[in-house]
Each structure stands twice: as C-alpha cells, then as structure tokens.
Amino acid sequence: LHRVSLVLLDVVMPKLGGKEAHNRIMAMQPDLPVVFSSGYAANILDAEYLQEHGIRIIHKPYAPADLYRVLREVLDA
C-alpha cells in the first residue's frame, strides 16, 4: 500500500475544478500538500484561498526541472 505524499492539480478541469477537488481532498486528508498548475492568468485564482491553504502554484508552460523544483520544495517543507 502506497501513501500519497503530494497532489498536483490543474486549476481548470472538465468536471471538477481545482479548488473543488482541493476541498474534497482536504476533507479526506487535510495534511496532504497540494500544488496547483495553471495555464491561465493569475487572476483566475483566489490568492487569499491559496495563501490560506498554503497551496503553491506553478504556471504553464514550465520546464520539467521547474516542476521538480517546486514539488521538491513542497515535499521538503
């Protein structure tokens, strides 16, 4: 059995948006770190929500090394 260490979510998804998915995940495992990924402008996101929940965001397009760096920083925090 493997434990989930981190969730990487897109902000805009077809059936369930990132914020809604985050809320469902937090109901099941509140200490699970989440990183949002988005190709949209920063103003689509609620900065207060991100800060309140300690959510990091990485904007598309990003290089694999940048994604690795952000995920590593979140896991090491």
Biopython code that builds the backbone (N, CA, C, O; Angstrom):
import numpy as np
from Bio.PDB.StructureBuilder import StructureBuilder

atoms = [
    (1, "LEU", "N", (0.852, -1.183, 0.000)),
    (1, "LEU", "CA", (0.000, 0.000, 0.000)),
    (1, "LEU", "C", (0.889, 1.235, 0.000)),
    (1, "LEU", "O", (1.804, 1.344, 0.817)),
    (2, "HIS", "N", (0.627, 2.159, -0.906)),
    (2, "HIS", "CA", (1.419, 3.376, -1.002)),
    (2, "HIS", "C", (0.636, 4.556, -0.451)),
    (2, "HIS", "O", (-0.577, 4.660, -0.636)),
    (3, "ARG", "N", (1.347, 5.433, 0.224)),
    (3, "ARG", "CA", (0.747, 6.646, 0.765)),
    (3, "ARG", "C", (0.979, 7.775, -0.229)),
    (3, "ARG", "O", (2.079, 7.919, -0.765)),
    (4, "VAL", "N", (-0.043, 8.568, -0.475)),
    (4, "VAL", "CA", (0.084, 9.733, -1.348)),
    (4, "VAL", "C", (0.825, 10.815, -0.574)),
    (4, "VAL", "O", (0.443, 11.149, 0.548)),
    (5, "SER", "N", (1.884, 11.364, -1.167)),
    (5, "SER", "CA", (2.700, 12.376, -0.497)),
    (5, "SER", "C", (2.369, 13.788, -0.929)),
    (5, "SER", "O", (2.648, 14.745, -0.207)),
    (6, "LEU", "N", (1.771, 13.924, -2.114)),
    (6, "LEU", "CA", (1.506, 15.245, -2.678)),
    (6, "LEU", "C", (0.520, 15.074, -3.826)),
    (6, "LEU", "O", (0.501, 14.040, -4.495)),
    (7, "VAL", "N", (-0.301, 16.101, -4.047)),
    (7, "VAL", "CA", (-1.228, 16.086, -5.178)),
    (7, "VAL", "C", (-0.918, 17.281, -6.066)),
    (7, "VAL", "O", (-0.796, 18.410, -5.591)),
    (8, "LEU", "N", (-0.794, 17.016, -7.367)),
    (8, "LEU", "CA", (-0.619, 18.059, -8.376)),
    (8, "LEU", "C", (-1.937, 18.163, -9.127)),
    (8, "LEU", "O", (-2.362, 17.212, -9.783)),
    (9, "LEU", "N", (-2.587, 19.331, -9.029)),
    (9, "LEU", "CA", (-3.898, 19.536, -9.641)),
    (9, "LEU", "C", (-3.851, 20.656, -10.660)),
    (9, "LEU", "O", (-3.204, 21.681, -10.442)),
    (10, "ASP", "N", (-4.533, 20.458, -11.765)),
    (10, "ASP", "CA", (-4.740, 21.564, -12.690)),
    (10, "ASP", "C", (-5.849, 22.427, -12.098)),
    (10, "ASP", "O", (-6.763, 21.907, -11.458)),
    (11, "VAL", "N", (-5.778, 23.726, -12.304)),
    (11, "VAL", "CA", (-6.785, 24.631, -11.762)),
    (11, "VAL", "C", (-8.117, 24.454, -12.490)),
    (11, "VAL", "O", (-9.177, 24.455, -11.864)),
    (12, "VAL", "N", (-8.059, 24.302, -13.808)),
    (12, "VAL", "CA", (-9.279, 24.170, -14.612)),
    (12, "VAL", "C", (-9.335, 22.756, -15.177)),
    (12, "VAL", "O", (-8.487, 22.350, -15.972)),
    (13, "MET", "N", (-10.360, 22.012, -14.743)),
    (13, "MET", "CA", (-10.553, 20.647, -15.221)),
    (13, "MET", "C", (-12.002, 20.511, -15.687)),
    (13, "MET", "O", (-12.851, 21.299, -15.269)),
    (14, "PRO", "N", (-12.302, 19.538, -16.537)),
    (14, "PRO", "CA", (-13.625, 19.453, -17.161)),
    (14, "PRO", "C", (-14.815, 19.310, -16.209)),
    (14, "PRO", "O", (-15.817, 20.005, -16.378)),
    (15, "LYS", "N", (-14.726, 18.440, -15.231)),
    (15, "LYS", "CA", (-15.902, 18.178, -14.395)),
    (15, "LYS", "C", (-15.792, 18.740, -12.987)),
    (15, "LYS", "O", (-16.802, 19.048, -12.355)),
    (16, "LEU", "N", (-14.596, 18.869, -12.510)),
    (16, "LEU", "CA", (-14.382, 19.325, -11.139)),
    (16, "LEU", "C", (-13.171, 20.241, -11.138)),
    (16, "LEU", "O", (-12.063, 19.807, -11.450)),
    (17, "GLY", "N", (-13.372, 21.500, -10.792)),
    (17, "GLY", "CA", (-12.279, 22.460, -10.784)),
    (17, "GLY", "C", (-11.269, 22.168, -9.691)),
    (17, "GLY", "O", (-11.538, 21.398, -8.769)),
    (18, "GLY", "N", (-10.113, 22.787, -9.801)),
    (18, "GLY", "CA", (-9.041, 22.561, -8.840)),
    (18, "GLY", "C", (-9.415, 22.894, -7.415)),
    (18, "GLY", "O", (-9.078, 22.151, -6.493)),
    (19, "LYS", "N", (-10.112, 24.011, -7.220)),
    (19, "LYS", "CA", (-10.497, 24.418, -5.869)),
    (19, "LYS", "C", (-11.474, 23.407, -5.260)),
    (19, "LYS", "O", (-11.351, 23.040, -4.092)),
    (20, "GLU", "N", (-12.438, 22.966, -6.057)),
    (20, "GLU", "CA", (-13.404, 21.984, -5.565)),
    (20, "GLU", "C", (-12.722, 20.645, -5.272)),
    (20, "GLU", "O", (-13.008, 20.003, -4.262)),
    (21, "ALA", "N", (-11.823, 20.235, -6.160)),
    (21, "ALA", "CA", (-11.078, 18.997, -5.930)),
    (21, "ALA", "C", (-10.236, 19.119, -4.665)),
    (21, "ALA", "O", (-10.162, 18.182, -3.871)),
    (22, "HIS", "N", (-9.602, 20.274, -4.479)),
    (22, "HIS", "CA", (-8.800, 20.510, -3.278)),
    (22, "HIS", "C", (-9.661, 20.376, -2.029)),
    (22, "HIS", "O", (-9.251, 19.735, -1.061)),
    (23, "ASN", "N", (-10.847, 20.971, -2.042)),
    (23, "ASN", "CA", (-11.734, 20.884, -0.878)),
    (23, "ASN", "C", (-12.102, 19.436, -0.562)),
    (23, "ASN", "O", (-12.162, 19.058, 0.608)),
    (24, "ARG", "N", (-12.345, 18.635, -1.572)),
    (24, "ARG", "CA", (-12.681, 17.219, -1.350)),
    (24, "ARG", "C", (-11.484, 16.448, -0.804)),
    (24, "ARG", "O", (-11.629, 15.601, 0.078)),
    (25, "ILE", "N", (-10.313, 16.746, -1.331)),
    (25, "ILE", "CA", (-9.093, 16.087, -0.850)),
    (25, "ILE", "C", (-8.839, 16.451, 0.608)),
    (25, "ILE", "O", (-8.494, 15.586, 1.413)),
    (26, "MET", "N", (-9.010, 17.732, 0.954)),
    (26, "MET", "CA", (-8.765, 18.182, 2.323)),
    (26, "MET", "C", (-9.746, 17.549, 3.304)),
    (26, "MET", "O", (-9.410, 17.338, 4.469)),
    (27, "ALA", "N", (-10.955, 17.246, 2.841)),
    (27, "ALA", "CA", (-11.929, 16.580, 3.705)),
    (27, "ALA", "C", (-11.467, 15.166, 4.057)),
    (27, "ALA", "O", (-11.789, 14.649, 5.127)),
    (28, "MET", "N", (-10.712, 14.548, 3.153)),
    (28, "MET", "CA", (-10.223, 13.181, 3.385)),
    (28, "MET", "C", (-8.863, 13.151, 4.064)),
    (28, "MET", "O", (-8.616, 12.306, 4.925)),
    (29, "GLN", "N", (-7.975, 14.070, 3.682)),
    (29, "GLN", "CA", (-6.611, 14.077, 4.214)),
    (29, "GLN", "C", (-6.120, 15.523, 4.310)),
    (29, "GLN", "O", (-5.429, 16.000, 3.410)),
    (30, "PRO", "N", (-6.469, 16.221, 5.388)),
    (30, "PRO", "CA", (-6.193, 17.658, 5.499)),
    (30, "PRO", "C", (-4.717, 18.054, 5.491)),
    (30, "PRO", "O", (-4.398, 19.210, 5.211)),
    (31, "ASP", "N", (-3.827, 17.140, 5.788)),
    (31, "ASP", "CA", (-2.402, 17.484, 5.830)),
    (31, "ASP", "C", (-1.678, 17.203, 4.516)),
    (31, "ASP", "O", (-0.459, 17.356, 4.440)),
    (32, "LEU", "N", (-2.404, 16.798, 3.490)),
    (32, "LEU", "CA", (-1.796, 16.445, 2.209)),
    (32, "LEU", "C", (-1.433, 17.706, 1.422)),
    (32, "LEU", "O", (-2.313, 18.517, 1.133)),
    (33, "PRO", "N", (-0.163, 17.888, 1.070)),
    (33, "PRO", "CA", (0.235, 19.067, 0.294)),
    (33, "PRO", "C", (-0.349, 19.027, -1.122)),
    (33, "PRO", "O", (-0.445, 17.970, -1.746)),
    (34, "VAL", "N", (-0.733, 20.201, -1.605)),
    (34, "VAL", "CA", (-1.294, 20.340, -2.943)),
    (34, "VAL", "C", (-0.538, 21.422, -3.691)),
    (34, "VAL", "O", (-0.227, 22.477, -3.138)),
    (35, "VAL", "N", (-0.246, 21.149, -4.953)),
    (35, "VAL", "CA", (0.343, 22.140, -5.860)),
    (35, "VAL", "C", (-0.630, 22.286, -7.019)),
    (35, "VAL", "O", (-1.055, 21.297, -7.616)),
    (36, "PHE", "N", (-0.979, 23.531, -7.332)),
    (36, "PHE", "CA", (-1.828, 23.804, -8.487)),
    (36, "PHE", "C", (-0.956, 24.114, -9.687)),
    (36, "PHE", "O", (0.112, 24.713, -9.565)),
    (37, "SER", "N", (-1.431, 23.695, -10.844)),
    (37, "SER", "CA", (-0.789, 24.002, -12.119)),
    (37, "SER", "C", (-1.824, 24.719, -12.973)),
    (37, "SER", "O", (-2.986, 24.317, -13.014)),
    (38, "SER", "N", (-1.400, 25.787, -13.659)),
    (38, "SER", "CA", (-2.371, 26.529, -14.456)),
    (38, "SER", "C", (-1.725, 27.185, -15.656)),
    (38, "SER", "O", (-0.597, 27.674, -15.594)),
    (39, "GLY", "N", (-2.464, 27.184, -16.744)),
    (39, "GLY", "CA", (-2.059, 27.907, -17.937)),
    (39, "GLY", "C", (-2.817, 29.206, -18.065)),
    (39, "GLY", "O", (-2.639, 29.940, -19.037)),
    (40, "TYR", "N", (-3.663, 29.498, -17.092)),
    (40, "TYR", "CA", (-4.470, 30.707, -17.115)),
    (40, "TYR", "C", (-3.778, 31.826, -16.356)),
    (40, "TYR", "O", (-2.830, 31.598, -15.604)),
    (41, "ALA", "N", (-4.268, 33.029, -16.567)),
    (41, "ALA", "CA", (-3.718, 34.198, -15.875)),
    (41, "ALA", "C", (-3.901, 34.034, -14.369)),
    (41, "ALA", "O", (-4.821, 33.360, -13.906)),
    (42, "ALA", "N", (-3.018, 34.656, -13.633)),
    (42, "ALA", "CA", (-3.034, 34.534, -12.172)),
    (42, "ALA", "C", (-4.350, 35.010, -11.567)),
    (42, "ALA", "O", (-4.733, 34.546, -10.493)),
    (43, "ASN", "N", (-5.053, 35.930, -12.238)),
    (43, "ASN", "CA", (-6.275, 36.469, -11.648)),
    (43, "ASN", "C", (-7.442, 35.475, -11.637)),
    (43, "ASN", "O", (-8.475, 35.757, -11.029)),
    (44, "ILE", "N", (-7.301, 34.325, -12.293)),
    (44, "ILE", "CA", (-8.349, 33.300, -12.228)),
    (44, "ILE", "C", (-8.335, 32.620, -10.861)),
    (44, "ILE", "O", (-9.312, 31.978, -10.475)),
    (45, "LEU", "N", (-7.250, 32.756, -10.143)),
    (45, "LEU", "CA", (-7.083, 32.104, -8.848)),
    (45, "LEU", "C", (-7.368, 33.075, -7.714)),
    (45, "LEU", "O", (-7.105, 34.273, -7.821)),
    (46, "ASP", "N", (-7.895, 32.558, -6.658)),
    (46, "ASP", "CA", (-8.158, 33.333, -5.457)),
    (46, "ASP", "C", (-6.889, 33.304, -4.600)),
    (46, "ASP", "O", (-6.620, 32.327, -3.902)),
    (47, "ALA", "N", (-6.118, 34.385, -4.665)),
    (47, "ALA", "CA", (-4.831, 34.436, -3.956)),
    (47, "ALA", "C", (-5.002, 34.210, -2.459)),
    (47, "ALA", "O", (-4.158, 33.580, -1.824)),
    (48, "GLU", "N", (-6.081, 34.719, -1.901)),
    (48, "GLU", "CA", (-6.331, 34.540, -0.469)),
    (48, "GLU", "C", (-6.552, 33.057, -0.139)),
    (48, "GLU", "O", (-6.067, 32.564, 0.879)),
    (49, "TYR", "N", (-7.277, 32.362, -0.997)),
    (49, "TYR", "CA", (-7.515, 30.925, -0.804)),
    (49, "TYR", "C", (-6.197, 30.158, -0.853)),
    (49, "TYR", "O", (-5.937, 29.298, -0.013)),
    (50, "LEU", "N", (-5.370, 30.480, -1.846)),
    (50, "LEU", "CA", (-4.076, 29.808, -1.982)),
    (50, "LEU", "C", (-3.218, 30.019, -0.741)),
    (50, "LEU", "O", (-2.619, 29.079, -0.219)),
    (51, "GLN", "N", (-3.167, 31.263, -0.278)),
    (51, "GLN", "CA", (-2.343, 31.586, 0.892)),
    (51, "GLN", "C", (-2.902, 30.919, 2.148)),
    (51, "GLN", "O", (-2.152, 30.360, 2.948)),
    (52, "GLU", "N", (-4.199, 30.981, 2.313)),
    (52, "GLU", "CA", (-4.843, 30.400, 3.494)),
    (52, "GLU", "C", (-4.573, 28.901, 3.614)),
    (52, "GLU", "O", (-4.423, 28.377, 4.718)),
    (53, "HIS", "N", (-4.514, 28.221, 2.476)),
    (53, "HIS", "CA", (-4.321, 26.772, 2.478)),
    (53, "HIS", "C", (-2.880, 26.360, 2.169)),
    (53, "HIS", "O", (-2.589, 25.168, 2.068)),
    (54, "GLY", "N", (-1.994, 27.316, 2.021)),
    (54, "GLY", "CA", (-0.587, 27.001, 1.770)),
    (54, "GLY", "C", (-0.352, 26.297, 0.452)),
    (54, "GLY", "O", (0.530, 25.445, 0.345)),
    (55, "ILE", "N", (-1.140, 26.651, -0.554)),
    (55, "ILE", "CA", (-1.044, 25.993, -1.855)),
    (55, "ILE", "C", (-0.045, 26.728, -2.732)),
    (55, "ILE", "O", (-0.132, 27.943, -2.909)),
    (56, "ARG", "N", (0.891, 25.989, -3.272)),
    (56, "ARG", "CA", (1.834, 26.540, -4.263)),
    (56, "ARG", "C", (1.221, 26.407, -5.638)),
    (56, "ARG", "O", (0.403, 25.520, -5.881)),
    (57, "ILE", "N", (1.617, 27.292, -6.537)),
    (57, "ILE", "CA", (1.142, 27.213, -7.913)),
    (57, "ILE", "C", (2.328, 27.309, -8.852)),
    (57, "ILE", "O", (3.275, 28.057, -8.610)),
    (58, "ILE", "N", (2.262, 26.545, -9.916)),
    (58, "ILE", "CA", (3.265, 26.635, -10.970)),
    (58, "ILE", "C", (2.498, 26.922, -12.257)),
    (58, "ILE", "O", (1.530, 26.237, -12.587)),
    (59, "HIS", "N", (2.948, 27.943, -12.972)),
    (59, "HIS", "CA", (2.248, 28.382, -14.178)),
    (59, "HIS", "C", (2.813, 27.699, -15.415)),
    (59, "HIS", "O", (4.026, 27.573, -15.579)),
    (60, "LYS", "N", (1.897, 27.259, -16.286)),
    (60, "LYS", "CA", (2.271, 26.651, -17.566)),
    (60, "LYS", "C", (2.628, 27.750, -18.550)),
    (60, "LYS", "O", (2.099, 28.856, -18.441)),
    (61, "PRO", "N", (3.471, 27.496, -19.467)),
    (61, "PRO", "CA", (4.281, 26.284, -19.588)),
    (61, "PRO", "C", (5.449, 26.325, -18.607)),
    (61, "PRO", "O", (5.964, 27.397, -18.288)),
    (62, "TYR", "N", (5.850, 25.185, -18.145)),
    (62, "TYR", "CA", (7.006, 25.097, -17.253)),
    (62, "TYR", "C", (7.901, 23.954, -17.717)),
    (62, "TYR", "O", (7.450, 22.989, -18.334)),
    (63, "ALA", "N", (9.157, 24.095, -17.406)),
    (63, "ALA", "CA", (10.135, 23.052, -17.733)),
    (63, "ALA", "C", (10.038, 21.945, -16.684)),
    (63, "ALA", "O", (9.695, 22.219, -15.534)),
    (64, "PRO", "N", (10.331, 20.722, -17.055)),
    (64, "PRO", "CA", (10.316, 19.630, -16.077)),
    (64, "PRO", "C", (11.169, 19.942, -14.840)),
    (64, "PRO", "O", (10.793, 19.589, -13.722)),
    (65, "ALA", "N", (12.293, 20.590, -15.039)),
    (65, "ALA", "CA", (13.162, 20.926, -13.902)),
    (65, "ALA", "C", (12.474, 21.900, -12.953)),
    (65, "ALA", "O", (12.661, 21.817, -11.739)),
    (66, "ASP", "N", (11.681, 22.822, -13.491)),
    (66, "ASP", "CA", (10.951, 23.769, -12.642)),
    (66, "ASP", "C", (9.864, 23.054, -11.844)),
    (66, "ASP", "O", (9.670, 23.331, -10.661)),
    (67, "LEU", "N", (9.159, 22.138, -12.494)),
    (67, "LEU", "CA", (8.145, 21.359, -11.787)),
    (67, "LEU", "C", (8.799, 20.537, -10.681)),
    (67, "LEU", "O", (8.302, 20.501, -9.556)),
    (68, "TYR", "N", (9.899, 19.886, -10.993)),
    (68, "TYR", "CA", (10.615, 19.097, -9.992)),
    (68, "TYR", "C", (11.012, 19.972, -8.800)),
    (68, "TYR", "O", (10.843, 19.570, -7.648)),
    (69, "ARG", "N", (11.539, 21.162, -9.076)),
    (69, "ARG", "CA", (11.982, 22.066, -8.005)),
    (69, "ARG", "C", (10.820, 22.429, -7.083)),
    (69, "ARG", "O", (10.958, 22.368, -5.862)),
    (70, "VAL", "N", (9.682, 22.805, -7.657)),
    (70, "VAL", "CA", (8.524, 23.191, -6.847)),
    (70, "VAL", "C", (8.022, 22.004, -6.024)),
    (70, "VAL", "O", (7.757, 22.144, -4.830)),
    (71, "LEU", "N", (7.892, 20.850, -6.652)),
    (71, "LEU", "CA", (7.418, 19.674, -5.925)),
    (71, "LEU", "C", (8.378, 19.288, -4.805)),
    (71, "LEU", "O", (7.944, 18.934, -3.709)),
    (72, "ARG", "N", (9.672, 19.356, -5.077)),
    (72, "ARG", "CA", (10.674, 19.037, -4.059)),
    (72, "ARG", "C", (10.585, 20.022, -2.895)),
    (72, "ARG", "O", (10.658, 19.615, -1.735)),
    (73, "GLU", "N", (10.428, 21.313, -3.192)),
    (73, "GLU", "CA", (10.312, 22.325, -2.135)),
    (73, "GLU", "C", (9.098, 22.057, -1.254)),
    (73, "GLU", "O", (9.179, 22.173, -0.031)),
    (74, "VAL", "N", (7.983, 21.702, -1.865)),
    (74, "VAL", "CA", (6.764, 21.431, -1.101)),
    (74, "VAL", "C", (6.940, 20.173, -0.251)),
    (74, "VAL", "O", (6.554, 20.161, 0.917)),
    (75, "LEU", "N", (7.506, 19.137, -0.811)),
    (75, "LEU", "CA", (7.712, 17.904, -0.054)),
    (75, "LEU", "C", (8.709, 18.084, 1.091)),
    (75, "LEU", "O", (8.583, 17.440, 2.132)),
    (76, "ASP", "N", (9.690, 18.952, 0.901)),
    (76, "ASP", "CA", (10.717, 19.167, 1.923)),
    (76, "ASP", "C", (10.296, 20.160, 3.002)),
    (76, "ASP", "O", (10.974, 20.294, 4.020)),
    (77, "ALA", "N", (9.193, 20.848, 2.786)),
    (77, "ALA", "CA", (8.753, 21.885, 3.745)),
    (77, "ALA", "C", (8.223, 21.261, 5.024)),
    (77, "ALA", "O", (7.812, 21.978, 5.937)),
]
sb = StructureBuilder()
sb.init_structure("model")
sb.init_model(0)
sb.init_chain("A")
sb.init_seg("    ")
for serial, (resi, resn, name, xyz) in enumerate(atoms, 1):
    if name == "N":
        sb.init_residue(resn, " ", resi, " ")
    sb.init_atom(name, np.array(xyz, "f"), 0.0, 1.0, " ", f" {name:<3s}", serial, name[0])
structure = sb.get_structure()
